[in-house]
Amino acid sequence: MSSWSSQVIADSRCGGFSQALSIFGEMLKSEEKLDEFVLASLLRSSSGLSDLCIGEQLHAKAIRLGHALECGVRRSLIAIYSTCGFFELARRVFDEVPSVHETDVPTWNAIISVYVSHGQYDMCFLLFSDMLSIGHLPPSDATYSSIISACGSANDVEIGKMVHAMIVKDATLDKTKLLNSLITMYSKCGDLDNANKVFQTMDRMNIVSWNAMIAGLGQNEEFRCALEVFCALTRFDQQMLVKPNRITFLSVLSSVSGCSSLKLGREVHAQVIKLSLESETSIGNAIITMYGKCGDVTKCRLSFDRLSLRDVITWNSMLMGYAQNNQTKNCFKLFKEMIVLGIKPDNHTITILLNALSSTSVISNCYMLIREIHGFLLRRSRSRVLNIAAYNAIITMYAKCEMLGEAEKLFNWMGKHDSYSWNAMIDGYSVNGFYDDAIMFFIYMQEQGLKSNHLTFSILLTACGRLASAELGKQIHAFTIKHRFPHCGYQFHLLSVNNALVAMYSKCGSISDSAKVFHKMAKRDVFSWTAMITAYAHHGMAYESFEYFERMKRNGIEPNSVTFLGLLTACAHAGLVKEGTKYFNLMIKIYGVNPSIEHYACMVDLYGRSGQFKRAEDMVETGISRLGLRQNSCVFLWKVLLGACHAHNQFGLGVRVARRILDLDPEDETSHVLLSNLYASFGMWEHAITVRSLLKAKGLKKEAGCSWVELDNRRHVFVAGDSSHPDRKRIYDKLEDLDEKCRSIGYIPMTKFVHHDVDEVQKEAILSSHSEKLAVSFSLLQNGSRKSIIRVIKNLRICGDCHNWMKFASQVEGNKQCTRSSRNPTDEEDKKSCRMRSFTECGSWKREDHEELWIQLQK
């Protein structure tokens, strides 16, 4: 072999592909003969450079020289055609020699790996089967590694188990390497029990084994278990058996980020420093991400500044840290610094910026900035199919900014959609109150033959909860049971759907169904427990919320800010001042959770409901000073206090608070209404009329209260004194009869809730035709003698008289219970038509299709 040939082979093995091809040019000039080893090395070099043109020339040269059927040359040809995306040509090279006569195991391995890399796992399994049918072709370590990888990617645990059995029987294999691959495969399939069995029964564990187990647990959201395995690894390290490496800490830091435990994060960071790994860019990026997700932005920025070698992922991690902690100004300030330093942003950078902009605290002032980012993305993209993740983020952002028209235009314009595009549109309709359209869009998605994922169902269930539609929620629930998520983290995806189910049933007034779903869950996370605590809180079952909080702690789940918000809500609804104060202090002092405006609002509500107005007012002032709140946020806290003043007839404080609110926001209609009612409660009718006139002069309008019930897949909506329903005569007759029976057992109309200057008889007449009572009467007519739960949904808070009347009505009729679910006053879809528009590029469907599609959903 000549020196040139030796140099080509050496450069090819060492990654010097360009040098190897340059020497090949010199060899051609000298007319030196090429053998199969040099050709194989040259083909490997062209594969390394993804240069198909040179590869085809070398293929032709091999044919002319008679080396095309040599095993090494064929393997290299298969590699280059696969690398360049022409796996049909790779298969043709393999098929040039009939399988029956093929005895080269590495060639079989090469073609199997081609199908694995291109995601054609069925063909991979067929080839493996053909290989086994040839008795003299025993699979090697590389063969099993490829097949195990295919099983994990295809989520086919059954074939994986068969391969596992074959590995156990074959004594010639490198068991440690293959068992490590099996741990990864079982983890990808969500079968953590078998992954742990393989890990525990290994005779020899190396660091790859530990890394595979830690990473597998983290990928399946078993963050605490992953950290426990890491603790066991550190004990091995102390015995000088196995030492953690860079890959170990990447997985561990990811798990710490997943469970948002700042204390554990600091401990892991300390170990990273001890092992002198902090300066590595990938580790530094993981540390920045961890501190960002744990809410410690100061440490996040400090880690960023100490990192000497930064890549675009480093910048993205820091941007994400700011975005996740609502520091939008700092996020964009850092982005400008990134541009000035010449760091080129990628698609993920744009997605982070858009997510930061979609924060509800800043969207009112960022319309032009949003448009600029959209334009920047369009200029960078040469094709509509590029940057699909960024386009999805723009759709989400437009929807959150209440610009659904822009979101629809972009969705239509996109040349290609993935499941996240559809989910973004469905969620956009839901968060903007167009729940019917969200459901309709999902139906249209099914008609297009597109697969739904766990996010789709979570969004739909959230929409059902906002719509307070228990029947529709049950149908979506049935759909999720029939559906199987073909993804690696099945248990994680199922968990997110179950959490959405718990919340949905609670919002629909069925706390028993929420509890059933919760208790049947095989796995629960902090969101599961929080959903159940919040469910009991909103149903006035404070002590049940406390009990689940204690159970949550006993199960080793650390509460988050939303958990404490649920507990404080429970205390506020039940008037438990002592317990509420305890949980507020526990949140700050023990768990280190900084209270948000929602937490302060709960405390103001708690003190206000219990009549402790001095403490309530002090809490408002404290919240404003500590949070540095802007005008709109200040109004929110003062309005909570005003509501309490109205409920307790605190005239002096109520008027003072109302005037303060109107100074900050003169266009706030709720404060006008509460102030008018407060004047009316004390008989100051002239003042009440003046406030109402002022409301009208400003062009403001109080939302009309309405109630509705769902019967036989139809929604029946009522307003006070409603005369539009076809069965109005029967409804009023039933209401009159029911009212007489209620009075006979002690019901007395509470006329203090009528804020009109009329006599008592007229006040009672007004109360008697409230929308809630009409809805209950209609439901009783439809149910006949059948006793069942009646769920009345309102868009506004129920008045005290109707609340009292329903207790008597339930007693008279013998129903199990009579419940109501209320939603925010901004939900107005009950009186407006479906918003869905015609779609051009993705198909056309209009309002006329509504009934037909709705029937399909019911089926």
Long-range contacts (C-beta under 8 A, 24 or more apart in sequence): 1-35, 1-37, 2-32, 4-30, 4-32, 5-32, 5-34, 5-35, 5-37, 5-38, 8-38, 8-41, 8-42, 8-45, 9-37, 9-38, 9-41, 11-41, 11-45, 12-41, 12-42, 12-44, 12-45, 12-48, 13-41, 15-48, 17-44, 17-45, 17-46, 17-48, 17-49, 18-45, 18-49, 20-45, 21-45, 21-46, 21-49, 21-54, 34-61, 34-65, 34-67, 35-67, 36-62, 36-67, 36-70, 36-72, 36-73, 37-72, 39-65, 39-67, 39-70, 39-73, 39-76, 40-70, 40-72, 40-73, 40-75, 40-76, 41-76, 43-73, 43-76, 43-77, 43-79, 43-80, 44-76, 44-79, 44-80, 46-80, 47-76, 47-79, 47-80, 47-83, 47-84, 50-83, 50-84, 52-80, 52-81, 52-84, 52-86, 55-80, 55-81, 55-84, 68-96, 69-96, 69-97, 71-104, 71-106, 71-107, 74-104, 74-107, 74-110, 75-104, 75-106, 75-107, 75-110, 78-107, 78-110, 78-111, 78-114, 79-110, 82-113, 82-114, 82-117, 82-118, 87-114, 87-115, 87-118, 87-120, 90-114, 99-130, 99-134, 100-134, 102-134, 102-137, 103-136, 103-137, 105-137, 105-138, 105-139, 105-140, 105-143, 106-140, 106-142, 108-137, 108-143, 109-140, 109-142, 109-143, 109-146, 112-143, 112-146, 112-147, 112-150, 113-142, 113-146, 115-150, 116-146, 116-149, 116-150, 116-153, 119-153, 121-150, 121-151, 121-153, 121-154, 121-156, 124-150, 125-150, 125-159, 138-170, 138-172, 139-166, 139-170, 140-173, 141-173, 141-174, 141-177, 141-178, 144-173, 144-178, 144-181, 145-177, 145-178, 145-181, 148-178, 148-181, 148-182, 148-184, 148-185, 149-181, 149-185, 151-185, 151-189, 152-184, 152-185, 152-186, 152-187, 152-188, 152-189, 152-488, 153-188, 155-188, 155-189, 155-190, 155-486, 155-487, 155-488, 155-490, 156-189, 157-185, 157-186, 157-189, 157-191, 157-194, 160-185, 160-186, 160-189, 161-194, 164-198, 175-203, 175-204, 176-202, 176-204, 176-205, 176-206, 176-209, 177-208, 179-209, 180-206, 180-208, 180-209, 180-212, 181-212, 183-209, 183-212, 183-213, 183-216, 184-212, 184-215, 184-216, 186-216, 187-212, 187-213, 187-215, 187-216, 187-217, 187-219, 187-220, 188-216, 188-219, 188-488, 189-488, 190-220, 190-488, 190-489, 190-490, 190-491, 190-492, 192-216, 192-217, 192-220, 192-222, 205-242, 206-242, 207-242, 207-243, 207-244, 207-245, 207-247, 207-248, 210-236, 210-242, 210-244, 210-248, 211-245, 211-247, 211-248, 211-251, 214-248, 214-251, 214-252, 214-255, 215-247, 215-251, 217-255, 218-251, 218-254, 218-255, 218-258, 219-488, 219-489, 220-489, 220-491, 220-492, 221-258, 221-489, 221-491, 221-492, 221-495, 221-525, 223-255, 223-256, 223-258, 223-259, 224-259, 224-556, 226-251, 226-252, 226-255, 227-252, 227-255, 227-256, 227-259, 227-264, 230-255, 230-268, 234-271, 244-271, 244-275, 246-277, 246-280, 246-282, 246-283, 249-277, 249-283, 249-286, 250-282, 250-283, 250-286, 253-283, 253-286, 253-287, 253-289, 253-290, 254-286, 254-289, 254-290, 256-290, 256-294, 257-286, 257-289, 257-290, 257-293, 257-294, 258-293, 259-558, 260-293, 260-294, 260-295, 260-558, 260-560, 261-294, 261-558, 262-291, 262-294, 262-295, 262-296, 262-592, 265-290, 265-291, 265-294, 278-306, 279-307, 279-308, 279-309, 281-307, 281-309, 281-310, 281-311, 281-313, 281-314, 284-310, 284-314, 285-311, 285-313, 285-314, 285-317, 288-314, 288-317, 288-318, 288-321, 289-317, 289-320, 289-321, 291-321, 292-317, 292-318, 292-320, 292-321, 292-322, 292-324, 292-325, 293-321, 293-324, 295-325, 295-594, 297-321, 297-322, 297-325, 297-327, 297-330, 310-343, 312-343, 312-344, 312-345, 312-346, 312-349, 315-343, 315-345, 315-349, 316-346, 316-348, 316-349, 316-352, 319-349, 319-352, 319-353, 319-356, 320-352, 322-356, 323-352, 323-353, 323-355, 323-356, 323-359, 326-359, 326-361, 328-356, 328-357, 328-359, 328-361, 328-362, 331-356, 332-356, 332-369, 347-387, 347-389, 347-390, 348-389, 350-376, 350-377, 350-387, 350-390, 350-393, 351-389, 351-390, 351-393, 354-390, 354-393, 354-394, 354-396, 354-397, 355-393, 355-396, 355-397, 357-397, 358-396, 358-397, 358-400, 358-401, 360-400, 363-400, 363-401, 366-401, 367-401, 370-394, 370-397, 370-398, 370-401, 374-410, 383-415, 384-413, 384-414, 384-415, 384-416, 385-415, 385-416, 388-414, 388-416, 388-417, 388-418, 388-421, 389-420, 391-421, 392-418, 392-420, 392-421, 392-424, 395-421, 395-424, 395-425, 395-428, 396-424, 396-427, 396-428, 398-428, 399-424, 399-425, 399-427, 399-428, 399-429, 399-431, 399-432, 400-428, 400-431, 402-432, 404-428, 404-429, 404-432, 404-434, 404-835, 408-837, 408-839, 411-839, 411-842, 412-839, 412-840, 412-841, 412-842, 413-841, 417-842, 419-450, 419-451, 419-452, 419-453, 419-455, 419-456, 420-455, 422-450, 422-456, 423-453, 423-455, 423-456, 423-459, 426-456, 426-459, 426-460, 426-463, 427-459, 429-463, 429-835, 430-459, 430-462, 430-463, 430-466, 433-466, 433-826, 433-827, 433-828, 433-829, 434-829, 434-834, 434-835, 434-836, 435-463, 435-464, 435-466, 435-467, 435-469, 435-829, 436-829, 436-834, 436-836, 436-850, 437-834, 437-835, 437-836, 438-463, 439-463, 439-472, 439-854, 439-857, 440-834, 440-836, 440-850, 440-853, 440-854, 441-836, 443-853, 443-854, 443-856, 443-857, 444-843, 444-845, 444-853, 448-842, 448-843, 451-486, 452-483, 453-485, 453-487, 453-493, 454-485, 454-487, 454-493, 454-494, 454-496, 454-497, 455-496, 457-483, 457-497, 457-500, 458-496, 458-497, 458-499, 458-500, 461-497, 461-500, 461-501, 461-503, 461-504, 462-500, 462-503, 462-504, 464-504, 464-508, 465-500, 465-503, 465-504, 465-506, 465-507, 465-508, 466-507, 466-823, 466-827, 468-507, 468-508, 468-509, 468-791, 468-793, 468-821, 468-823, 469-508, 469-710, 469-715, 470-505, 470-508, 470-509, 470-510, 470-513, 470-710, 470-791, 471-710, 471-713, 472-710, 472-857, 473-501, 473-504, 473-505, 473-508, 475-857, 475-858, 477-501, 491-522, 491-523, 495-521, 495-523, 495-524, 495-525, 495-528, 496-527, 498-528, 499-525, 499-527, 499-528, 499-531, 502-528, 502-531, 502-532, 502-535, 503-531, 503-534, 503-535, 505-535, 506-531, 506-534, 506-535, 506-538, 506-539, 507-538, 507-821, 508-791, 508-821, 509-791, 509-793, 509-819, 509-820, 509-821, 510-789, 510-791, 511-535, 511-536, 511-539, 511-541, 524-555, 524-557, 525-557, 526-552, 526-557, 526-558, 526-559, 526-560, 526-563, 529-555, 529-557, 529-559, 529-563, 530-559, 530-560, 530-562, 530-563, 530-566, 533-563, 533-566, 533-567, 533-570, 534-562, 534-565, 534-566, 534-569, 536-570, 537-566, 537-567, 537-569, 537-570, 537-573, 538-569, 538-573, 540-573, 540-574, 541-570, 542-570, 542-571, 542-573, 542-574, 542-576, 542-579, 543-574, 545-570, 546-570, 546-579, 558-591, 559-587, 559-591, 559-593, 560-593, 561-587, 561-593, 561-594, 561-595, 561-596, 561-599, 564-591, 564-593, 564-599, 565-596, 565-598, 565-599, 565-602, 568-599, 568-602, 568-603, 568-606, 569-602, 571-602, 571-606, 572-602, 572-603, 572-605, 572-606, 572-609, 575-606, 575-609, 575-610, 576-606, 577-606, 577-607, 577-610, 577-612, 580-606, 595-623, 595-626, 596-627, 597-623, 597-627, 597-629, 597-633, 597-636, 597-637, 600-627, 600-637, 601-636, 601-637, 601-640, 604-637, 604-640, 604-641, 604-644, 605-640, 605-643, 605-644, 607-644, 608-640, 608-641, 608-643, 608-644, 608-645, 608-647, 608-648, 609-644, 609-647, 611-648, 613-641, 613-644, 613-645, 613-648, 613-650, 613-653, 616-641, 616-644, 617-641, 617-653, 631-664, 631-665, 632-665, 634-664, 635-661, 635-664, 635-665, 635-668, 638-664, 639-668, 639-670, 639-671, 639-674, 642-671, 642-674, 642-675, 643-674, 645-678, 646-674, 646-677, 646-678, 646-681, 649-678, 649-681, 649-682, 651-678, 651-681, 651-682, 654-678, 666-698, 667-698, 667-700, 669-695, 669-700, 669-701, 669-702, 670-825, 672-700, 672-702, 673-702, 676-755, 677-755, 680-755, 680-756, 680-757, 681-752, 681-755, 685-757, 688-755, 688-757, 703-795, 703-796, 703-825, 703-828, 704-831, 705-771, 705-794, 705-795, 705-796, 706-771, 706-794, 706-795, 706-830, 706-831, 707-771, 707-772, 707-774, 707-775, 707-792, 707-793, 707-794, 707-820, 708-775, 708-792, 708-793, 708-830, 709-775, 709-778, 709-779, 709-790, 709-791, 709-792, 709-793, 710-791, 710-793, 711-779, 711-782, 713-854, 713-858, 715-830, 716-775, 716-778, 717-830, 717-831, 718-771, 718-774, 718-775, 718-778, 719-771, 720-766, 720-769, 720-770, 720-771, 721-766, 721-769, 722-769, 722-771, 722-774, 725-774, 725-778, 727-778, 727-781, 730-781, 731-774, 731-777, 731-778, 731-781, 732-769, 732-774, 732-777, 734-777, 734-778, 734-780, 734-781, 735-768, 735-769, 735-773, 735-774, 735-777, 738-776, 738-777, 738-780, 738-809, 738-812, 738-813, 739-768, 739-773, 739-805, 741-812, 742-805, 742-808, 742-809, 742-812, 745-808, 745-811, 745-812, 746-808, 747-804, 747-805, 747-808, 749-801, 750-800, 750-801, 750-804, 751-801, 753-799, 753-800, 753-801, 767-799, 767-801, 767-802, 770-799, 770-801, 770-802, 772-798, 772-799, 772-802, 772-806, 772-820, 773-802, 773-805, 776-806, 776-809, 776-818, 780-813, 787-813, 787-814, 787-815, 787-816, 788-815, 788-816, 789-815, 789-816, 789-817, 789-818, 789-819, 790-815, 790-818, 790-819, 791-819, 791-820, 791-821, 792-818, 792-819, 792-820, 793-820, 793-821, 793-822, 793-823, 794-820, 794-821, 794-822, 794-823, 795-822, 795-823, 795-824, 795-825, 795-827, 795-828, 795-830, 796-822, 796-825, 797-822, 798-822
